[in-house]
Amino acid sequence: MSSKPDSVKLYRIRKLISELASKEGRGTELVSLYIPPKKPIHEVIANLREEWGTAGNIKSDTTRTHVQDALVKTMQRLKLYKETPENGLVIFAGALPTNGPGSEVVMIHEIIPPKPVTAYLYQCDDHFHLEWLKDMLKEEKVYGLLSIDATEAGLGLLSGERLEIVDVITSGVSGKTRKGGQSARRYERLREMELTYYFHRVAEHVNRAFLEESKVVGLIVGGPGPTKDDFVKGNYLNYQLQKNIIAVIDTSYSGREGVRELVERASDLLKDVRLVEEKKMVQKFLSEINKPGGLAVYGLQRVIEALQNANCDIVLVADNFETYKISATCKKCGTKKESIVKAQEKMQKIQELISKPCIKCGSMEFELEERDVIDILEEIATQIGAKVEVISSGTEEGKMFNSFGGIGALLRYRQD
């Protein structure tokens, strides 16, 4: 059984997919390779040698060279593995331009995927085949949330780090106060008919949303008062959903707000859902930040200091933090210039670093390196037994966390 991938690994994979999705080869020269877990590495290398020979028939000199170079690099990388990793291996290799046409350099990216690769695939094309990898990032577990009272019902889908309100239905049911001129009994009977009709309507919407359009693994029902219990006991739902009801929970609200409240109230039942994990971490961070001498800090500099002092328990970083450390190392004397910048300022900063001569020897030749700050933070965190968690910026908690600059840490002890 493979372990659940952590948020930093998933962040890296999503980022790589985003980068590679926009890449195009000049011909069919970009290699996509998916290797299932039990496929012997020596067999894969033998297959690629055959493909290398077949590539010799490509008419275009440039395309032929690029394909063969990509295959050689892939085979070299595979030789570093004694056996295929537990979930298999995904490799993307190809000649990509670094500065316009004619500046192509063969690049290679290897990924140990979050779920097992199910079939062997070798594909040479003008784009990378990312579909299988994208599918592996989709959450398999989807939960249905229904928040209902006599006035309205809200339907939500919860999967991974995403909560989606899919429907809100108003009831049209009369209030409990009797209108003039009607007997109490007759009015109550009419109200019961309206309520029954409303329950049938809600059930139709729920069956469509949670069975036909999405297959939910469980359903949580909530709402204020007894309406939710009457709905559940009345067996209005499709039998598959009825038997998949995990819990019926009291909430203060129904409808849209009630769905959000259900996520809070059912957090113990949904503890494996990423959104709930993130919610708890951000709420703990906000609670500590608001206490005098609380065990939390925010801002890149203060987080780095806490890491260097081995005073971090968890580092939280928003997935849209997009900050890089740029290094320019003098090729002659090894003197290094460094700068930390946001993604949008990256190219400008690189130009600044390489346009000024080395302060020691005056050389204008530099070796450039850029690293995502999240990778650097994780490197330091691993050394002190801390953890880095990437927080989705699209959720309510993510937006609140972003107001602190998108980076913070929960500490082990109080700082002076």
C-alpha positions as CSV (number, residue, x, y, z in Angstrom):
1,M,0.0,0.0,0.0
2,S,1.6,3.3,-1.1
3,S,1.7,6.1,1.5
4,K,-0.4,9.3,1.0
5,P,1.7,11.9,-0.9
6,D,2.5,15.0,1.0
7,S,1.4,18.5,0.0
8,V,4.9,19.6,-1.1
9,K,5.2,16.7,-3.5
10,L,1.8,17.4,-4.9
11,Y,2.6,21.1,-5.3
12,R,5.8,20.2,-7.2
13,I,3.9,17.9,-9.6
14,R,1.1,20.5,-10.2
15,K,3.8,23.1,-10.9
16,L,5.6,20.8,-13.3
17,I,2.4,20.0,-15.1
18,S,1.6,23.7,-15.5
19,E,5.1,24.4,-16.8
20,L,5.2,21.4,-19.3
21,A,1.6,22.0,-20.5
22,S,2.7,25.1,-22.4
23,K,5.8,23.4,-24.0
24,E,5.8,22.5,-27.7
25,G,8.5,20.6,-29.7
26,R,9.5,21.7,-33.2
27,G,8.6,18.2,-34.4
28,T,7.5,15.0,-32.7
29,E,10.5,15.1,-30.4
30,L,9.1,15.4,-26.9
31,V,9.3,12.0,-25.0
32,S,6.7,10.9,-22.5
33,L,7.4,7.7,-20.6
34,Y,5.2,6.0,-18.0
35,I,6.6,2.9,-16.3
36,P,4.3,0.7,-14.1
37,P,5.6,-0.4,-10.7
38,K,6.6,-4.0,-11.6
39,K,8.1,-3.3,-15.0
40,P,11.8,-4.3,-14.9
41,I,14.1,-1.3,-15.6
42,H,16.4,-3.3,-17.9
43,E,13.3,-4.1,-20.1
44,V,12.5,-0.4,-20.4
45,I,16.1,0.4,-21.3
46,A,16.0,-2.3,-24.0
47,N,12.7,-0.8,-25.4
48,L,14.3,2.6,-25.5
49,R,17.4,1.4,-27.3
50,E,15.1,0.0,-30.0
51,E,13.3,3.4,-30.2
52,W,16.7,5.1,-30.5
53,G,17.4,2.9,-33.5
54,T,14.0,3.6,-35.1
55,A,14.5,7.4,-34.5
56,G,17.5,7.1,-36.9
57,N,14.9,7.0,-39.8
58,I,13.6,10.5,-39.0
59,K,14.3,12.7,-42.0
60,S,14.8,16.0,-40.2
61,D,18.4,16.2,-38.9
62,T,17.4,18.4,-36.0
63,T,14.3,16.3,-34.9
64,R,16.4,13.1,-35.2
65,T,19.2,14.5,-33.0
66,H,16.7,15.9,-30.4
67,V,14.8,12.6,-30.1
68,Q,18.0,10.5,-29.9
69,D,19.5,12.9,-27.3
70,A,16.3,12.8,-25.2
71,L,16.3,8.9,-25.3
72,V,20.0,8.8,-24.3
73,K,19.4,11.1,-21.3
74,T,16.3,9.0,-20.3
75,M,18.3,5.8,-20.5
76,Q,21.1,7.3,-18.4
77,R,18.6,8.4,-15.8
78,L,17.0,5.0,-15.6
79,K,20.4,3.3,-15.0
80,L,20.4,5.1,-11.6
81,Y,17.4,2.9,-10.5
82,K,18.0,-0.7,-9.3
83,E,14.2,-1.3,-9.5
84,T,11.1,0.6,-10.4
85,P,9.7,2.6,-7.5
86,E,6.6,1.5,-5.6
87,N,4.2,3.7,-7.7
88,G,6.2,3.4,-10.9
89,L,8.0,6.2,-12.7
90,V,7.1,9.0,-15.1
91,I,9.7,10.7,-17.2
92,F,9.4,13.7,-19.6
93,A,12.4,14.5,-21.8
94,G,12.9,16.7,-24.8
95,A,14.7,19.6,-26.5
96,L,13.1,22.8,-25.3
97,P,14.2,26.4,-26.4
98,T,16.0,28.4,-23.7
99,N,16.1,31.7,-25.8
100,G,14.1,31.3,-29.0
101,P,14.4,28.9,-31.9
102,G,17.9,27.3,-32.3
103,S,18.6,27.5,-28.5
104,E,17.1,24.1,-27.6
105,V,18.6,22.2,-24.7
106,V,17.5,18.6,-23.9
107,M,15.8,18.7,-20.5
108,I,14.6,15.8,-18.4
109,H,12.0,15.6,-15.6
110,E,11.4,12.5,-13.5
111,I,8.4,12.1,-11.2
112,I,7.5,9.4,-8.7
113,P,3.7,9.7,-9.1
114,P,1.2,10.0,-6.3
115,K,-0.6,6.8,-7.4
116,P,0.5,3.7,-9.2
117,V,1.1,3.9,-13.0
118,T,-1.4,1.3,-14.5
119,A,0.2,0.7,-18.0
120,Y,3.4,1.2,-19.9
121,L,3.5,4.1,-22.3
122,Y,6.2,5.5,-24.5
123,Q,5.1,8.4,-26.7
124,C,7.1,10.7,-28.9
125,D,5.0,13.8,-29.9
126,D,5.1,17.6,-30.3
127,H,3.8,17.9,-26.7
128,F,4.1,16.1,-23.5
129,H,1.4,13.6,-22.5
130,L,0.3,14.8,-19.1
131,E,-3.2,13.4,-19.0
132,W,-2.4,10.3,-17.0
133,L,-0.4,12.4,-14.4
134,K,-3.3,14.9,-14.2
135,D,-5.7,12.1,-13.5
136,M,-3.5,10.8,-10.6
137,L,-4.0,14.2,-8.9
138,K,-7.8,13.9,-8.9
139,E,-9.3,13.0,-5.5
140,E,-10.9,9.6,-5.6
141,K,-13.0,10.3,-2.4
142,V,-15.8,12.8,-2.9
143,Y,-18.3,13.4,-0.1
144,G,-21.8,14.8,-0.4
145,L,-23.1,17.4,2.0
146,L,-26.8,18.3,2.5
147,S,-27.9,21.0,4.8
148,I,-31.7,21.2,5.1
149,D,-34.5,22.9,7.0
150,A,-38.1,23.8,6.2
151,T,-37.1,26.9,4.2
152,E,-34.1,25.8,2.1
153,A,-31.6,23.1,1.3
154,G,-27.9,23.5,0.3
155,L,-25.9,20.8,-1.6
156,G,-22.1,20.7,-1.5
157,L,-19.4,18.4,-2.8
158,L,-16.2,18.0,-0.8
159,S,-13.0,16.5,-2.3
160,G,-9.4,17.1,-1.4
161,E,-8.9,20.8,-0.9
162,R,-12.1,21.8,-2.7
163,L,-15.6,22.6,-1.4
164,E,-18.2,23.3,-4.1
165,I,-21.7,24.5,-3.4
166,V,-23.6,22.8,-6.3
167,D,-27.2,23.7,-5.5
168,V,-29.5,25.7,-3.2
169,I,-33.2,24.9,-3.2
170,T,-35.9,27.1,-1.6
171,S,-38.9,25.2,-0.2
172,G,-41.9,27.4,-0.7
173,V,-43.4,25.7,2.4
174,S,-45.7,27.9,4.5
175,G,-44.6,29.0,8.0
176,K,-45.9,27.3,11.1
177,T,-48.2,30.2,11.9
178,R,-51.8,29.6,10.5
179,K,-53.3,32.0,8.1
180,G,-56.7,33.5,9.0
181,G,-59.9,31.6,8.0
182,Q,-58.3,28.1,8.0
183,S,-58.7,25.5,10.6
184,A,-55.5,24.5,12.4
185,R,-55.9,20.9,11.2
186,R,-56.5,21.8,7.6
187,Y,-53.6,24.2,7.6
188,E,-51.3,21.6,9.1
189,R,-52.3,19.1,6.5
190,L,-51.6,21.5,3.6
191,R,-48.2,22.3,5.2
192,E,-47.4,18.6,5.4
193,M,-48.2,18.2,1.7
194,E,-46.0,21.1,0.8
195,L,-43.2,19.7,2.9
196,T,-43.5,16.2,1.3
197,Y,-43.4,17.8,-2.2
198,Y,-40.3,19.8,-1.1
199,F,-38.6,16.7,0.2
200,H,-39.2,14.9,-3.1
201,R,-37.7,17.9,-5.0
202,V,-34.6,17.9,-2.7
203,A,-34.2,14.2,-3.2
204,E,-34.3,14.6,-7.0
205,H,-31.6,17.3,-6.8
206,V,-29.5,15.2,-4.4
207,N,-29.8,12.0,-6.5
208,R,-28.7,13.9,-9.6
209,A,-25.8,15.8,-8.0
210,F,-24.4,12.9,-5.9
211,L,-25.2,9.9,-8.0
212,E,-25.4,10.8,-11.7
213,E,-23.0,13.8,-11.9
214,S,-20.6,12.8,-9.1
215,K,-20.2,9.5,-7.3
216,V,-20.0,10.3,-3.6
217,V,-18.4,7.8,-1.2
218,G,-20.5,9.1,1.7
219,L,-23.2,11.6,2.6
220,I,-23.4,13.9,5.6
221,V,-26.8,15.5,6.4
222,G,-27.3,18.5,8.6
223,G,-29.5,21.4,9.5
224,P,-31.3,23.1,12.4
225,G,-34.3,21.5,14.0
226,P,-36.1,18.2,13.2
227,T,-36.5,18.7,9.4
228,K,-33.3,16.9,8.5
229,D,-34.4,13.9,10.6
230,D,-37.8,13.8,9.0
231,F,-36.1,13.9,5.5
232,V,-33.7,11.0,6.4
233,K,-36.3,8.8,8.1
234,G,-38.7,9.3,5.2
235,N,-36.4,7.4,2.8
236,Y,-36.8,10.0,0.0
237,L,-33.3,9.4,-1.3
238,N,-32.1,6.7,-3.7
239,Y,-31.2,3.6,-1.7
240,Q,-27.5,3.8,-2.6
241,L,-27.3,7.3,-1.0
242,Q,-29.6,6.3,1.9
243,K,-27.2,3.5,3.0
244,N,-24.2,5.8,2.5
245,I,-25.3,8.4,5.1
246,I,-22.3,8.8,7.4
247,A,-23.9,11.1,10.0
248,V,-26.9,13.4,10.7
249,I,-25.6,16.5,12.4
250,D,-27.2,19.6,14.1
251,T,-26.2,22.9,12.7
252,S,-27.3,26.5,13.2
253,Y,-27.8,27.2,9.5
254,S,-29.2,25.5,6.4
255,G,-28.5,26.2,2.7
256,R,-25.2,27.6,1.6
257,E,-24.0,28.6,5.0
258,G,-25.2,25.3,6.5
259,V,-23.0,23.4,4.0
260,R,-19.9,25.3,5.2
261,E,-20.9,24.8,8.8
262,L,-21.2,21.0,8.1
263,V,-17.6,20.8,7.1
264,E,-16.7,22.3,10.5
265,R,-19.0,20.2,12.5
266,A,-18.1,16.9,10.7
267,S,-14.3,17.6,10.8
268,D,-13.6,14.4,12.9
269,L,-15.5,12.3,10.3
270,L,-13.6,14.0,7.5
271,K,-10.2,14.2,9.0
272,D,-8.6,12.5,5.9
273,V,-10.0,15.3,3.6
274,R,-7.3,17.8,2.7
275,L,-9.6,20.8,3.1
276,V,-10.3,19.9,6.7
277,E,-6.6,19.4,7.4
278,E,-5.7,22.8,5.9
279,K,-8.6,24.4,7.8
280,K,-7.3,23.1,11.2
281,M,-3.7,24.2,10.4
282,V,-4.7,27.7,9.3
283,Q,-7.1,28.2,12.3
284,K,-4.4,27.1,14.7
285,F,-1.9,29.6,13.0
286,L,-4.5,32.4,13.3
287,S,-5.2,31.6,16.9
288,E,-1.5,31.6,17.9
289,I,-0.8,34.8,15.9
290,N,-3.6,36.6,17.8
291,K,-2.3,35.6,21.3
292,P,0.3,37.7,23.1
293,G,3.5,35.7,22.8
294,G,1.7,33.1,20.6
295,L,3.6,30.2,19.0
296,A,3.4,31.5,15.4
297,V,5.3,33.9,13.1
298,Y,4.7,35.1,9.6
299,G,6.9,36.6,6.8
300,L,9.7,34.8,4.9
301,Q,12.6,36.3,7.0
302,R,11.0,35.4,10.4
303,V,10.1,31.9,9.2
304,I,13.7,31.3,7.9
305,E,15.1,32.5,11.3
306,A,12.8,30.2,13.2
307,L,13.9,27.3,10.9
308,Q,17.6,28.1,11.5
309,N,17.0,28.2,15.2
310,A,15.3,24.7,15.0
311,N,12.1,26.4,16.4
312,C,9.7,25.3,13.7
313,D,7.1,22.6,14.0
314,I,5.1,23.3,10.8
315,V,5.9,25.8,8.0
316,L,2.8,26.9,6.1
317,V,3.2,28.2,2.6
318,A,0.4,29.3,0.1
319,D,0.5,27.5,-3.2
320,N,0.6,30.9,-5.0
321,F,3.6,32.2,-2.9
322,E,5.8,31.9,-6.1
323,T,9.0,33.1,-4.7
324,Y,12.5,32.1,-6.0
325,K,16.1,32.3,-4.9
326,I,18.3,33.4,-7.8
327,S,22.0,32.7,-7.6
328,A,24.7,33.9,-10.1
329,T,28.1,32.2,-9.5
330,C,31.2,33.6,-11.1
331,K,32.7,30.9,-13.4
332,K,36.2,32.2,-12.8
333,C,36.5,32.7,-9.1
334,G,33.3,31.1,-7.7
335,T,32.0,34.3,-6.0
336,K,28.2,34.1,-5.6
337,K,25.5,36.8,-5.9
338,E,22.0,35.9,-4.5
339,S,18.6,37.4,-4.4
340,I,15.1,36.3,-3.3
341,V,12.3,37.6,-5.6
342,K,8.7,37.0,-6.6
343,A,8.0,35.1,-9.9
344,Q,7.1,38.3,-11.8
345,E,10.4,40.0,-10.9
346,K,12.5,36.9,-11.7
347,M,13.7,37.8,-15.3
348,Q,14.5,41.4,-14.3
349,K,16.6,40.3,-11.3
350,I,18.5,37.7,-13.5
351,Q,19.4,40.5,-15.9
352,E,20.5,42.7,-13.1
353,L,22.8,40.0,-11.6
354,I,24.5,39.0,-14.9
355,S,24.9,42.6,-16.2
356,K,27.2,43.6,-13.3
357,P,30.8,42.2,-13.3
358,C,32.0,40.0,-10.5
359,I,33.1,42.2,-7.5
360,K,36.2,40.1,-6.9
361,C,37.6,39.3,-10.4
362,G,35.6,41.5,-12.8
363,S,34.4,38.6,-14.9
364,M,31.1,38.8,-16.7
365,E,30.6,35.0,-17.0
366,F,28.1,33.5,-14.5
367,E,26.5,30.2,-13.7
368,L,22.8,30.8,-13.0
369,E,20.6,28.8,-10.7
370,E,17.0,29.4,-9.6
371,R,15.2,27.5,-6.8
372,D,11.6,27.6,-5.6
373,V,11.8,28.9,-2.0
374,I,9.4,26.1,-1.0
375,D,12.1,23.6,-1.9
376,I,14.7,25.5,0.2
377,L,12.3,25.7,3.2
378,E,11.6,21.9,3.0
379,E,15.3,21.2,2.8
380,I,16.0,23.1,6.1
381,A,12.8,21.7,7.7
382,T,13.8,18.1,7.0
383,Q,17.1,18.7,8.9
384,I,15.3,19.8,12.1
385,G,12.4,17.3,11.9
386,A,9.8,20.0,10.9
387,K,7.2,19.8,8.2
388,V,6.3,22.1,5.3
389,E,2.6,22.2,4.3
390,V,1.4,23.8,1.1
391,I,-2.0,25.6,1.6
392,S,-4.4,26.0,-1.2
393,S,-4.9,29.7,-1.9
394,G,-8.4,29.2,-3.4
395,T,-10.2,28.2,-0.1
396,E,-11.6,30.6,2.5
397,E,-8.8,29.7,4.9
398,G,-6.2,30.1,2.1
399,K,-7.4,33.6,1.4
400,M,-7.2,34.5,5.1
401,F,-3.7,33.0,5.3
402,N,-2.7,35.0,2.2
403,S,-3.4,38.2,4.1
404,F,-0.3,37.3,6.1
405,G,1.8,37.2,3.0
406,G,1.2,33.5,2.3
407,I,3.9,32.2,4.6
408,G,4.0,31.5,8.3
409,A,5.1,28.9,10.9
410,L,3.9,27.2,14.0
411,L,6.7,27.3,16.6
412,R,8.0,24.8,19.1
413,Y,8.7,27.3,21.9
414,R,8.2,31.0,22.5
415,Q,10.7,33.4,20.9
416,D,12.1,36.3,22.8
